[in-house]
Amino acid sequence: LFSGCCALSFEKLLMSGLMTMEQFIGKAVEYGIDGVDMTTYYLKSTHPDYLYSLRHLAFKSGVHFSGAAAGTQMSESDHAKRASAIAEIKRWVDVTESLGAADLRVFGYLVTPGSADVQNMQYVVETMKPACDYAAQKGITVGIENHGGVTSKAENVLEILRRVDSPYAGCNLDITHFEEDEYAQMGMLVPYATHTHIRERFDRGQPIDLDRVWNMFAQSEYKGY
C-alpha cells in the first residue's frame, strides 16, 4: 500500500484561493506521504506548460501523482450528452497523461428518472467503453467510483466492468459510500480496485473497522495508493 491524499481533502482552501495545487503538493512533503490525487476541479489551467510545471515540481519534491480525477458523469440518458461525456473524458485522459499519472477517476452515479438500474448501467457502459479504448492508447486506466445511484451497489459496478471488458477499466473504490452490507460489497470490489479512498467513517457516520479493511486489501493482494 502507498499512502496518498486527495486534493478534495483541501477543497475549501483550494476553492477559496487560499491554497494552490503547488502548495497541495508541498503538503504531501510536509506529511511524508507517497503521492497525491490530482483532482482536476482545482487546476487553474489545462495548458500543457502548467501541467508540466506541476509534474516537474512533484518530481523534484519526491511526490508521485497517484492519479487524476474528473467530474465527468457517464450515466446520461441522452445520446448527445453521452457523446459529450466521452469527449470530455478523452480530454481529461490527455491531462492525466501530461501530468504523468496512470489513473483517471470518473463517475456514473446519476440515475435517470423512470429508468431501471439495467438501463442506467448501459448508459455508463456506452460512455466508459470508448473512453477506456482511448485511454488504453496512452496506458491510462479509467476507474469508475462507487458513489451513489447506479454505482452504489457493488454488483452493478462489477456488471459495468464486465460489459466494458477492458484491462484499462477499473474501480476507484471509496469504502465509505456503501448503504448496506458494507463489508461484503467492499470485498466484492477490492479485487477490481485501481485506486482507493480510505476514511474512518461511512457516509452515515458509523465508524469503519479499518483493521478489517486492511485485511481485505492484503488478502486480495491490492497494490496501489
Disulfide bonds with the S-S distance in Angstrom:
none
